[in-house]
Amino acid sequence: MKKRWKILCLLLLACGLFYLHRHYHLTVDAFLAWQPENLFLTAMLLLLLFAVKSTLVFIPIMLPQILVGHLYPRDMAIFLNVLGLAVVMATPYWIGKKLGSAKMEQLIQKYPKIQKILTAQDDNQMAVCFMLRACAVPPADIVTMYLGATGMPFVTNVIGGVLGSFPSMLLTTFLGANIRNPESPAFWQALILNIAWIVLSGLGFYLFKKVHSGKEVNQ
C-alpha cells in the first residue's frame, strides 16, 4: 500500500509537470528566469511545501531549500529555510504523537540500525536529535515521528534537529543561489561542498553508530 501511494504521487507529479510544459511552455530556462510577484505569498507556499515534504518521506529536503535559495536574497533565503527546517521537525513529530508509540514501534522495526541508535535518546536527547539530522540518517522524517510518539520533548526535537540540519541547509541554499549560472565557479564550489557534506555526514553516522554500539557492548 505504501509503495502504491508513492507511485501514485510520482505519477501525479509527472502529469502536473507535463501539463505545465504543454500548456505554459515551462522549461528549465523559463523556471530559472521566473521571479514571483508576491514574495510573501510565495514564502507561505514554500513553507507549505516543506510540510508536504515531511509527510511524503521520499521527497528530498534539498528540493525546497534549493528553490528558496534560488528565489530569495541570501539572508532572506537562510531565514526562510530555517523556518522550513522547523516545519520539517514539527510536522512528523505531531503525526507520530497522534499515531502513538505502538504503531511507530512497528514501523521503526524495518530500520534495525536506526532502532539501535534511538536507544541512546535517554542518555542525551538533544545530542541524539542533533546527530540524527547532522548525519542525514535515513529516513529522518520517520525517525522524527518515532521521537514524537515516544515522548521526546517538542522543543528538544526542533532545536536539536534544526541545529543538526543547519550546515547542510546553508550549503544547499548557497547551491540554489548559484543555480542560474551552472558554469560559474560559485556553482561548482557549492555543488562540491554539498557532495562533501553528504559523504562526511554518512561517515559521521557510521562513527556515531559504532561508538554507540561499543557502549552497548561495554554495558
C-alpha positions, -999 to 999 in steps of 0.1 A, spaced: 0 0 0 28 24 9 46 17 -24 14 23 -43 10 56 -26 45 67 -36 40 56 -72 7 75 -73 23 107 -60 51 104 -86 26 98 -114 6 129 -103 38 150 -102 49 138 -136 14 146 -150 15 180 -134 49 188 -149 38 176 -183 7 198 -182 27 229 -173 52 222 -200 25 215 -226 2 245 -218 25 271 -203 57 261 -222 75 256 -188 112 249 -194 142 248 -171 154 282 -185 119 297 -180 118 284 -145 152 298 -136 143 332 -150 109 333 -131 106 357 -102 74 357 -81 55 390 -78 42 383 -43 72 372 -22 52 368 10 26 345 -6 53 325 -23 71 322 11 39 308 26 35 283 -2 72 272 2 67 266 39 36 245 29 59 226 6 82 219 35 53 205 54 42 183 25 78 171 21 79 159 57 48 137 52 60 123 18 92 109 31 107 101 -4 109 138 -14 145 152 -6 146 183 16 172 197 -8 145 205 -34 125 232 -14 158 245 1 173 250 -34 141 267 -46 142 291 -17 179 299 -23 171 305 -60 141 328 -54 152 350 -24 182 371 -14 208 353 7 197 365 42 160 361 35 166 326 20 185 314 50 158 328 73 130 310 53 150 278 51 154 279 89 117 282 92 113 254 68 136 232 89 114 240 120 83 229 99 100 197 89 109 189 125 74 198 138 51 181 112 62 145 115 67 149 153 30 157 157 20 129 133 40 104 153 25 117 186 -10 112 171 -2 77 158 11 66 191 42 46 201 27 12 193 23 19 156 56 37 154 74 8 170 61 -15 143 73 10 116 107 16 131 114 -22 133 120 -20 95 152 0 102 172 -20 128 203 3 125 181 33 134 165 13 163 198 8 180 207 45 179 173 56 192 180 37 224 206 64 232 179 91 235 176 85 272 212 95 277 213 128 258 181 137 239 195 169 224 226 152 211 206 124 196 183 148 177 213 168 165 232 137 153 202 121 136 198 153 114 235 162 111 244 127 99 214 127 75 201 95 90 176 79 66 146 80 69 148 112 90 111 121 89 101 86 102 127 89 129 111 123 139 77 106 140 91 80 163 106 107 186 72 124 188 54 91 196 79 81 223 76 114 243 107 133 231 101 170 242 89 190 213 114 219 219 143 195 221 133 178 189 131 211 170 162 228 184 184 197 181 171 189 146 174 225 133 210 228 146 220 195 132 205 204 98 219 239 97 252 233 79 236 212 52 209 238 48 235 266 43 253 247 16 221 238 -2 209 275 0 242 285 -15 237 260 -43 202 274 -50 216 309 -51 240 300 -79 219 276 -98 212 302 -125 249 300 -135 258 263 -136 291 272 -154 303 296 -127 329 287 -101 305 296 -73 280 269 -85 307 242 -87 320 252 -53 285 249 -38 280 215 -56 313 201 -44 307 213 -8 273 197 -8 287 163 -20 315 166 5 290 172 33 269 142 23 300 120 24 310 134 58 276 131 72 275 94 61 309 89 78 296 107 109 265 84 110 288 53 108 311 66 136 281 76 158 266 41 153 299 24 160 305 44 192 270 37 205 273 0 197 306 0 217 288 15 246 262 -12 245 288 -39 245 306 -24 275 274 -22 294 
